[in-house]
Amino acid sequence: MTSVWLKHRGLWGSMSLGGHLALTSFDEALRCVLEHCRPLAEEERPSVDALGLFLSQPLIASEDNPRFDCSAVDGYGVSVGRLNDSAVLVGRAEAGMPFDGRIGDGECVRILTGAVVPEDVDGIAMQEGCRLEGQRVFFEEKVRKGDHVRRRGEEYRAGTLLMPSGSLVTPAIVGLAVAQGRAFLDVRKAPRIIVLTTGNELRLPGEALDPGAVYASNASALVAAIRALGLEGGMSVVGDDPESVRSALSMAFENADLVVTTGGVSVGDRDCVRDCALALGVEEVFWKVAMKPGKPVFFGVREGKPVFGLPGNPVAAMVAFHVLVRPAILRLMGSSIPESSSVSVRLTSPLHKRSGRTEFVRACLEFRDGTILATPTFGQGSHMMGSMARAEALLHLSGEKEGYDEGEIVQASLLKWGLL
């Protein structure tokens, strides 16, 4: 059926010539999500406490590194041009305790790793190549000018860009910053995220299950995915009645930078989440995406804050989180890294699908003979959480194709839940 793209009152989708609102393509949905998410305000944090957040300002070197010529080894400092087979030991240099004297012909100083290289010393003999007899050092290996000397500024000079804004603060970046004397770092604030799960059948772990009841595993899994990013995630379980849903949504909107719901966004008799969100002022951007699993996903914005309505099927909720919500969170955090880590993989078996929808297939990976092989996990139903737990990647199958042959190359995003 022929269709035309439109945007009306913030709603992206395609309208078939028959008048029905068609599905939003996955690529368009992701583009809309990123377009409507803006980095949060910046704040100053102690360098160690900035771990796992993203720099809001570039990290610039305030001084040379190393700050001075220093020794790379434990050994003996010499003046190479005035060195014979042995030299008299006349002093000692340690890290933080420099040798302030001068050395003359046939003299050397004991020097330890990290110590300032004394004036007149232009080469260092490693301890393992020397023999000490009393106060005389015998050199069993030739010493060349510059041996084992770390020159001032050889790694970088003051004013050098060390890390651009948008960089994830890793333990190495913390060390790099503190080595420059930076007690604090400018980072984007960590977003506050609340997960709401709806359903009269839901029970918390430890509660007795009535006939037809199930445990609220979706919310727990989504909160765990949020915490894997180093963030705090709140959780609330509510029934399917509109009054309870509106009350829970109102509280979430007041206390969160991003709200995620799961369940109640499709077309069932009790699916009221979307209507409640719209009634509370959420501006709908799209509803229903041409993706499998995860078709009923809803996305909107309220007072600049993103709101996601994910399906109730467990795998559909997790896949939608990984491919749509996670990129939104990273954008709020000010990340400059790609939305997902994508690799090329070779299929170990043919895959069949219908055209028209992007499909995300759970798969395990194996590295063999320089190639990453991808094997779909057993059970691809949107309710089969076991296959999601075993999966190492999501295969991205284009909506334009109907099938893939064994040995064909496809793109896959790694299911790496954390950032560090």
C-alpha positions as CSV (number, residue, x, y, z in Angstrom):
1,M,0.0,0.0,0.0
2,T,1.3,3.4,-0.9
3,S,1.9,5.8,2.0
4,V,3.1,9.4,2.6
5,W,5.1,10.7,5.6
6,L,3.6,13.4,7.8
7,K,4.1,15.2,11.0
8,H,1.0,16.5,12.7
9,R,1.0,18.0,16.3
10,G,4.3,16.4,17.0
11,L,3.2,12.9,15.9
12,W,5.5,11.2,13.4
13,G,4.2,8.4,11.3
14,S,3.1,7.5,7.8
15,M,-0.5,7.9,6.6
16,S,-1.6,5.3,4.1
17,L,-3.6,6.6,1.2
18,G,-6.5,4.7,2.7
19,G,-6.4,7.0,5.7
20,H,-5.0,4.8,8.4
21,L,-2.0,5.8,10.5
22,A,0.8,3.4,9.6
23,L,3.8,2.3,11.8
24,T,6.8,4.6,12.4
25,S,9.9,3.1,11.0
26,F,12.5,2.1,13.6
27,D,15.2,4.5,12.1
28,E,12.7,7.3,12.2
29,A,11.7,6.4,15.8
30,L,15.3,6.5,17.0
31,R,15.9,9.8,15.2
32,C,12.9,11.3,16.9
33,V,14.0,10.1,20.3
34,L,17.4,11.6,20.0
35,E,15.9,14.8,18.6
36,H,13.7,15.3,21.6
37,C,16.3,14.4,24.3
38,R,18.7,17.1,25.4
39,P,21.7,16.8,27.8
40,L,20.9,17.7,31.4
41,A,22.5,20.5,33.3
42,E,26.1,20.3,34.3
43,E,27.5,20.0,37.8
44,E,30.9,19.9,39.5
45,R,31.7,16.6,41.3
46,P,34.8,15.3,43.1
47,S,36.8,13.5,40.5
48,V,36.4,10.1,42.0
49,D,32.6,10.6,42.3
50,A,32.4,11.6,38.6
51,L,33.1,7.9,37.6
52,G,30.5,6.7,35.1
53,L,29.2,10.1,34.2
54,F,30.1,12.2,31.1
55,L,32.3,15.3,30.9
56,S,30.4,18.5,30.2
57,Q,33.6,20.4,29.6
58,P,36.8,19.2,27.9
59,L,39.7,18.1,30.1
60,I,42.7,20.3,29.3
61,A,46.2,19.7,30.6
62,S,47.2,22.4,33.1
63,E,50.9,21.4,33.0
64,D,53.4,19.2,31.2
65,N,53.5,15.5,31.8
66,P,55.9,14.4,33.1
67,R,56.4,17.7,35.0
68,F,60.2,17.2,35.0
69,D,62.8,14.8,33.6
70,C,62.5,11.7,35.7
71,S,63.9,8.2,36.0
72,A,62.0,5.3,34.4
73,V,63.9,2.6,36.4
74,D,65.8,2.0,39.6
75,G,69.5,2.3,38.8
76,Y,72.4,4.8,38.6
77,G,72.5,8.2,36.9
78,V,75.6,9.0,35.0
79,S,77.1,11.6,32.6
80,V,77.5,9.4,29.6
81,G,80.4,11.5,28.1
82,R,82.4,11.2,31.3
83,L,81.7,7.6,32.1
84,N,84.3,4.8,32.3
85,D,83.7,1.2,33.3
86,S,83.0,2.2,36.8
87,A,82.1,5.3,38.9
88,V,82.1,6.5,42.5
89,L,78.7,6.8,44.1
90,V,78.3,10.3,45.4
91,G,74.6,10.7,46.1
92,R,71.0,9.5,46.0
93,A,67.8,10.6,44.3
94,E,64.4,9.3,45.2
95,A,60.8,10.2,44.2
96,G,60.0,13.3,46.1
97,M,63.6,13.6,47.4
98,P,65.8,15.1,44.6
99,F,69.7,15.1,44.6
100,D,70.7,18.7,44.6
101,G,74.4,18.3,44.0
102,R,76.5,18.0,40.8
103,I,78.4,15.0,39.5
104,G,81.9,15.1,38.1
105,D,84.1,12.8,36.0
106,G,83.9,9.2,37.2
107,E,81.0,9.8,39.5
108,C,77.3,8.7,39.6
109,V,74.2,8.9,41.8
110,R,71.9,6.2,43.0
111,I,68.4,7.0,41.4
112,L,65.1,5.4,42.0
113,T,62.0,5.2,39.7
114,G,60.2,8.5,39.5
115,A,63.0,10.6,40.9
116,V,64.0,13.9,39.3
117,V,67.0,13.4,37.1
118,P,69.8,15.5,38.5
119,E,71.7,18.1,36.6
120,D,74.6,16.6,34.6
121,V,72.9,13.2,34.4
122,D,71.9,12.3,30.8
123,G,71.6,8.5,31.0
124,I,70.6,5.9,33.6
125,A,72.1,2.4,34.0
126,M,69.6,-0.2,35.1
127,Q,70.3,-1.7,38.4
128,E,70.3,-5.2,36.9
129,G,73.3,-4.3,34.7
130,C,75.4,-3.0,37.5
131,R,77.6,-4.3,40.3
132,L,78.1,-2.4,43.5
133,E,81.3,-2.9,45.5
134,G,81.5,-0.5,48.4
135,Q,81.0,3.0,47.0
136,R,82.1,2.1,43.5
137,V,79.6,1.0,40.8
138,F,80.8,-1.3,38.0
139,F,78.8,-1.0,34.7
140,E,78.4,-4.4,33.0
141,E,76.3,-3.0,30.1
142,K,76.9,0.0,27.9
143,V,74.9,3.2,28.9
144,R,73.7,5.5,26.1
145,K,72.6,9.1,26.3
146,G,68.9,9.3,27.1
147,D,68.6,5.7,28.4
148,H,65.7,5.3,30.8
149,V,65.1,9.0,31.1
150,R,61.5,10.2,30.8
151,R,61.7,13.7,29.4
152,R,59.5,16.6,30.6
153,G,56.3,16.9,28.5
154,E,57.0,13.8,26.5
155,E,53.4,12.6,26.9
156,Y,51.7,15.9,26.6
157,R,52.3,19.7,27.1
158,A,50.2,22.2,29.1
159,G,47.2,23.2,27.1
160,T,46.8,19.8,25.4
161,L,43.3,18.5,25.0
162,L,43.3,15.3,27.1
163,M,39.6,14.3,26.7
164,P,36.8,16.0,24.8
165,S,33.5,16.9,26.4
166,G,31.0,14.0,26.2
167,S,33.7,11.5,27.2
168,L,32.7,8.8,29.7
169,V,34.6,9.2,32.9
170,T,36.5,6.0,33.4
171,P,38.9,5.0,36.2
172,A,41.8,6.0,33.8
173,I,40.3,9.5,33.2
174,V,39.9,9.9,37.0
175,G,43.6,9.2,37.3
176,L,44.5,11.4,34.4
177,A,42.5,14.3,36.0
178,V,43.9,13.9,39.5
179,A,47.5,13.7,38.0
180,Q,46.8,17.2,36.8
181,G,45.7,18.3,40.2
182,R,42.0,18.3,39.4
183,A,40.1,17.6,42.5
184,F,36.7,18.2,40.7
185,L,35.4,17.5,37.3
186,D,32.5,19.1,35.3
187,V,30.0,16.5,34.3
188,R,26.4,16.2,33.2
189,K,23.9,15.4,36.0
190,A,22.8,11.8,36.3
191,P,19.2,11.5,35.2
192,R,16.5,10.4,37.7
193,I,14.5,7.6,36.1
194,I,11.3,6.0,37.3
195,V,9.8,2.8,36.0
196,L,6.0,2.1,36.3
197,T,4.6,-1.3,35.5
198,T,0.9,-1.8,35.2
199,G,-1.3,-4.8,35.5
200,N,-3.9,-6.1,37.9
201,E,-2.2,-9.5,37.7
202,L,1.2,-8.3,38.9
203,R,2.7,-9.3,42.3
204,L,6.0,-8.5,44.0
205,P,8.5,-11.2,44.6
206,G,7.7,-13.0,47.9
207,E,4.0,-12.4,47.6
208,A,1.6,-15.3,47.1
209,L,0.4,-15.8,43.5
210,D,-3.3,-15.9,43.0
211,P,-4.7,-17.9,40.0
212,G,-3.6,-16.0,36.9
213,A,-1.2,-13.7,38.8
214,V,2.5,-13.3,37.8
215,Y,5.5,-11.5,39.3
216,A,6.3,-8.0,38.2
217,S,9.6,-9.1,36.5
218,N,9.5,-6.4,33.8
219,A,10.0,-3.5,36.2
220,S,12.8,-5.3,38.1
221,A,14.6,-6.1,34.8
222,L,14.3,-2.5,33.6
223,V,15.5,-1.0,36.9
224,A,18.4,-3.4,36.8
225,A,19.2,-2.2,33.2
226,I,19.1,1.4,34.5
227,R,21.4,0.6,37.5
228,A,23.8,-1.2,35.1
229,L,24.3,2.3,33.6
230,G,25.4,3.5,37.1
231,L,22.1,5.3,37.7
232,E,19.4,5.1,40.3
233,G,16.0,3.8,39.1
234,G,12.8,3.9,41.1
235,M,10.0,1.4,40.6
236,S,6.2,1.4,41.1
237,V,3.6,-1.3,40.4
238,V,0.1,-0.1,39.8
239,G,-3.2,-1.7,38.7
240,D,-4.9,-1.2,35.3
241,D,-7.5,1.3,36.4
242,P,-7.0,4.8,34.9
243,E,-7.2,6.6,38.3
244,S,-4.2,4.6,39.7
245,V,-2.2,5.0,36.5
246,R,-2.8,8.8,36.4
247,S,-1.8,9.2,40.0
248,A,1.4,7.1,39.5
249,L,2.3,9.0,36.3
250,S,1.7,12.4,38.0
251,M,4.1,11.5,40.8
252,A,6.7,10.2,38.4
253,F,6.5,13.3,36.2
254,E,7.3,15.4,39.3
255,N,10.2,13.4,40.5
256,A,12.0,12.1,37.4
257,D,13.9,13.3,34.4
258,L,12.7,10.3,32.3
259,V,9.7,8.1,32.9
260,V,9.4,4.5,31.5
261,T,6.2,2.5,31.7
262,T,5.8,-1.1,30.7
263,G,2.4,-2.6,29.8
264,G,-0.9,-1.0,29.0
265,V,0.2,0.8,25.7
266,S,-1.4,-1.5,23.2
267,V,-5.1,-1.8,22.2
268,G,-6.5,-4.0,24.9
269,D,-9.6,-3.2,26.9
270,R,-7.5,-2.2,30.0
271,D,-4.6,-0.6,28.1
272,C,-5.0,2.9,29.5
273,V,-1.4,4.2,29.9
274,R,-1.2,6.1,26.7
275,D,-4.5,7.8,27.2
276,C,-3.6,8.7,30.8
277,A,-0.2,10.1,29.7
278,L,-1.9,12.3,27.0
279,A,-4.5,13.5,29.5
280,L,-1.6,14.6,31.8
281,G,0.0,16.8,29.1
282,V,2.4,14.4,27.4
283,E,2.9,15.4,23.8
284,E,2.9,12.3,21.7
285,V,5.8,11.9,19.3
286,F,5.0,8.4,18.0
287,W,3.0,5.4,18.9
288,K,3.7,2.0,17.3
289,V,6.9,1.3,15.6
290,A,7.7,-1.1,12.7
291,M,9.9,-3.3,14.9
292,K,9.7,-6.8,16.2
293,P,9.6,-7.3,19.1
294,G,8.3,-4.0,20.6
295,K,5.7,-2.8,18.1
296,P,3.3,-1.0,20.5
297,V,6.1,1.3,22.0
298,F,5.0,4.8,22.8
299,F,7.2,7.9,23.1
300,G,6.3,11.5,24.1
301,V,7.6,14.5,25.9
302,R,6.2,16.4,28.9
303,E,7.7,19.7,29.8
304,G,10.9,18.7,28.1
305,K,11.1,15.3,29.8
306,P,11.0,12.1,27.7
307,V,8.3,9.5,28.4
308,F,8.4,6.0,27.1
309,G,5.6,3.4,27.1
310,L,7.0,0.0,26.5
311,P,5.1,-3.2,25.8
312,G,4.2,-5.6,28.5
313,N,5.8,-8.7,27.0
314,P,9.1,-9.1,28.8
315,V,11.5,-9.4,25.8
316,A,9.7,-6.7,23.9
317,A,10.2,-4.4,26.9
318,M,13.9,-5.2,27.2
319,V,14.6,-4.9,23.4
320,A,12.8,-1.6,23.3
321,F,14.8,-0.4,26.3
322,H,18.1,-1.4,24.7
323,V,17.5,0.1,21.2
324,L,15.4,3.2,22.1
325,V,15.4,4.1,25.9
326,R,19.1,3.5,26.4
327,P,20.1,5.9,23.6
328,A,17.8,8.5,25.2
329,I,19.4,8.0,28.6
330,L,22.9,8.4,27.1
331,R,21.8,11.6,25.3
332,L,20.5,13.0,28.6
333,M,23.8,12.1,30.2
334,G,25.7,14.1,27.5
335,S,27.3,11.1,26.0
336,S,29.3,11.5,22.7
337,I,29.6,7.7,22.3
338,P,27.5,5.9,19.7
339,E,24.1,4.8,20.8
340,S,25.0,1.2,20.5
341,S,28.1,-0.9,19.9
342,S,27.6,-2.5,16.5
343,V,29.7,-5.3,15.0
344,S,29.5,-7.2,11.8
345,V,28.6,-10.9,12.3
346,R,28.2,-14.0,10.0
347,L,25.0,-16.0,10.4
348,T,25.4,-19.7,11.2
349,S,21.9,-20.5,9.8
350,P,19.3,-18.9,7.5
351,L,16.7,-16.5,9.0
352,H,13.2,-15.9,7.7
353,K,11.2,-12.8,8.3
354,R,8.5,-10.6,6.8
355,S,9.4,-7.4,5.1
356,G,8.2,-4.1,6.5
357,R,9.5,-4.3,10.0
358,T,13.0,-4.2,11.5
359,E,13.5,-7.3,13.6
360,F,15.9,-7.7,16.5
361,V,16.9,-11.4,16.9
362,R,18.6,-12.6,20.1
363,A,21.8,-14.4,19.4
364,C,25.0,-15.9,20.9
365,L,28.4,-15.1,19.4
366,E,31.5,-17.1,18.8
367,F,34.8,-15.9,17.5
368,R,36.3,-18.3,15.0
369,D,39.1,-17.9,12.4
370,G,38.9,-14.2,12.5
371,T,35.1,-14.0,12.1
372,I,32.3,-13.4,14.6
373,L,29.6,-16.1,14.2
374,A,26.1,-15.4,15.3
375,T,23.6,-18.2,16.3
376,P,20.1,-17.2,17.3
377,T,19.1,-18.4,20.7
378,F,16.4,-21.0,21.1
379,G,13.0,-19.4,21.5
380,Q,12.4,-16.0,19.9
381,G,9.0,-15.4,21.3
382,S,8.5,-12.0,23.0
383,H,7.6,-13.7,26.2
384,M,10.7,-16.0,26.3
385,M,13.0,-14.2,28.8
386,G,15.3,-17.2,29.0
387,S,16.6,-16.6,25.5
388,M,17.1,-12.9,26.3
389,A,19.2,-13.9,29.4
390,R,21.4,-16.2,27.2
391,A,21.8,-13.7,24.4
392,E,25.0,-11.8,23.9
393,A,23.8,-9.6,21.0
394,L,20.8,-8.4,19.1
395,L,20.9,-9.0,15.3
396,H,19.5,-6.0,13.4
397,L,17.5,-7.4,10.4
398,S,16.4,-4.8,7.9
399,G,12.8,-4.1,7.4
400,E,13.4,-4.2,3.6
401,K,14.4,-7.8,3.5
402,E,12.3,-11.0,3.8
403,G,15.1,-13.4,4.7
404,Y,18.8,-13.9,5.2
405,D,21.0,-16.8,4.0
406,E,23.4,-18.9,6.1
407,G,26.8,-17.2,6.0
408,E,25.3,-13.7,5.3
409,I,26.8,-10.7,7.1
410,V,24.5,-8.7,9.3
411,Q,24.9,-6.0,11.9
412,A,24.5,-6.8,15.6
413,S,24.5,-4.6,18.7
414,L,26.2,-6.1,21.8
415,L,24.1,-6.6,24.8
416,K,26.5,-4.8,27.1
417,W,24.3,-3.4,29.7
418,G,26.8,-1.3,31.6
419,L,29.0,1.6,30.5
420,L,32.3,0.6,32.3
